Amino acid sequence: MLSLQDIKGPYHAIFSLGNNCLPGIELREHGLRRFAGPIDWMGTPVLPQISRMLRNRFEGMLVYSNLLMVNQASEELYNIWDQEYDLYLNHDFYVHNNFPPDLLGYPDVKIKYDRRIARFLQTLGSGGRILFIRTDSSREDIKELVDSLKQICYGPFHVLAVNHEPVQEIEMLDWNLEHVCAVKMPNVDIWFSNRFRWSFLFQGMYLI
């Protein structure tokens, strides 16, 4: 089990591993994100699927025949489901140039994600120190995630697991997992009210 003190210090990169946009937003707001990771802006509710995708080095991600329109996420965007890995894309397929089931904007979206995947895998293969952040996941699923990351990371890495629960302040979770620091923070208004708590978590971390 790692403490917050154990995961402080320099990192070559810090990546969000879901389960929604929140880690990516907090990394951006705290100046800890130089470029977008492959799933920063997706809904990824099923962590075992993400672990499998990492073991597969993203093979089969965003195959056109696996994409299905779920609903219209906003006036401008559709929510598209990648059935292979349970990915929900609600920031990429615009209403003005996609006409489900025909996703005419697909080629540009695929190019963008292929670029992010290549950069992600290159970074993990560089041997640098990497931090991964995942929200709202079980101990068992985080353990599987660590096992998957061991297969593709060529340097030291840590996982910061942040679960939103009915607590008053940040509390440590005693998961006793290698590579993992697990905490819980208040589950009220998670998109706005916890910014200073994320600042506390990130204190002493910086990119090199």
N, C-alpha and C positions, 0 to 999 in steps of 0.2 A: 504493500500500500504506500502510495506517495502522498506527502503533504503538499500544501500550496508552496511552501518554501522549497521543496524538492524540484518543482517544475519552473521556478523562476530562472532568469538569466537569458542568454542570447539564443536566438533561433535563426536558422537559415530560411525557414518559412513556417507559417501557421495556416492551417487549412480547416475550414468547416466541413464536417461530415453530417450535417443536418441536425435535427430532422426537418428543419424549415429554414427560412431566411435569417432567423434571429442571430445565429453565430456570425454569419457573414456581415450582417449590419453592424454588430458590436465590434468586430475586428476592423471594419472600415472606419467606424467612428473613433476608434482608439489608435488609429495609425499603424495597425499591425497586419495590414493586408496590402501587398504590393500588386497582386493580380488576382483575378477570379479563379477559384477552383472549379472542378467539374460539376459539383452539385450545390454551389453556394446559393443559387436562386431557385431551388426546386423544393417541393415537398417530398420527403423521403421517409415515410412513416415506418417502414419495415426494415429495421437495421440488419437482420440476417440477409436480406436481399442486397444491401450495400456491401456487406462483407463478402458475399459471393461475387458481386461485380468487381470488387478489388482483387480477389483471387484470380478472376478471369481477365484481369487487366483491361476491364471495360469492354471486352469483346461482346458484341451483341447489344450494346447500348444504343438507343435511338435508331433502331432499324425501322424503316418507314412502315413496313407491314405490321409492326407491333404497336403503332401509335393510334390512339383512339381519343376522340373529343369527348370529354366528360360533361363540361358545361361552359358557359361564358363567365369567365372570372370577373370581368369588368366591362365597361363600355368599349374598351380598346383591345382586350385580350381574351383568348380562349384558354381554358385549362385542359391540357393534353396529357393523357396517361400513357406512359411507356409500360406496357404490360409485362415485358420481360423482367424488369427489375423494380416494378412498383414505384416508378418515378412520376411525379406530377409537375409538369412545366406550365406555369401560369404567368411567365414573364417573357415569352419568346414568340408565340404565334399570335400575330395581330389579326384583328377582325377584318381590317381593310384589304388584306392580301391573302387570306386563307378562307376556303369555302368548304368546310368539312362535309364529306370525308376527304375532300381534296385539300391537302396542306401545301399550297403553292410556295409558301415561304420556307419549306423544309430544307432545301439545299444550303441556304445561308445559315440556318440554325445548326445544321450538321457540321458545316465547316467550322463554325465558332466553337462547338463543343469538342470537335476533334483537336483543335488547337489547344484548348484548355486541358484536355486529357494528356496530350503529349508533353505539355509543360509540367503538369502534375507528376507524371511518371519520371520525367527527367530529373525533377527536383528530388524525388524520393530516391532516385538512383545515384545522387551526387555524394551521398555519405554524410550530408550535413545533419544538424540537429533539427528535428521537426516536431511541432506540436499539432495535434488534431483535437477538434472540439466537437462533441456530440451532445445534444440535449435529449432529455426525456426518454431514457432507455433503461432496460433492466440490466442487472449485473451479468446474467447469463449471456445476453446479447453483446454486451461490451467485451466480455471475455472472448467471444468468437471474433469480434472485430480486431482485437489485439492479435489473435492468432493469424488473421488474414494480413494485417499490416506487417507482421514479421516476415511474410513471404515476399513483400515488395519494397520494404525499407532497407536501405543499405547502410544506414547510420543509426544513431540513437534517436529514439522517439518517445513521446509521452502522449497520453490521451487524457484530456480534461473532460470528464463527464459531468454535465450540469442538469440536474432534474428539478423541475418546478413542482413544489409540494406545499401544503398548508403549514408553512413555518413563518416565523417572524423575521428571521435573518438567515444569513448563510450558515449552514451547518455541514460538517464533514460526514461523509458516508463511509462506514467501515467495511469496504468491499474486499480488501486484502487481495488486490489483483496486481500482477506485475505490469509496470508501465502506466498505471492508471491512478489519477487523482480524481476522486468522485465527491461532488458536493451537491447540496440541495439549496435552493433559494426560493423566496416567496412566489407563489403561483398567481398572484393578483396583478392584472394589467402588465403582463410580462414584456410587452413591446415598448413600454415607456418608463415604468416605475423602477426598473432594476438597473438603469444605466450606471448609477454610482456603485452598485454591487459588482457589475462587470469590471468597473474601474479598479475595484479592490482585487478581484481575481487576477487581473492583468498587471497589477503593480509589480515592477521588477522584471517584466518581460520586455524584450526588444528584438528587433530584426537586425541582422548583420549581413 
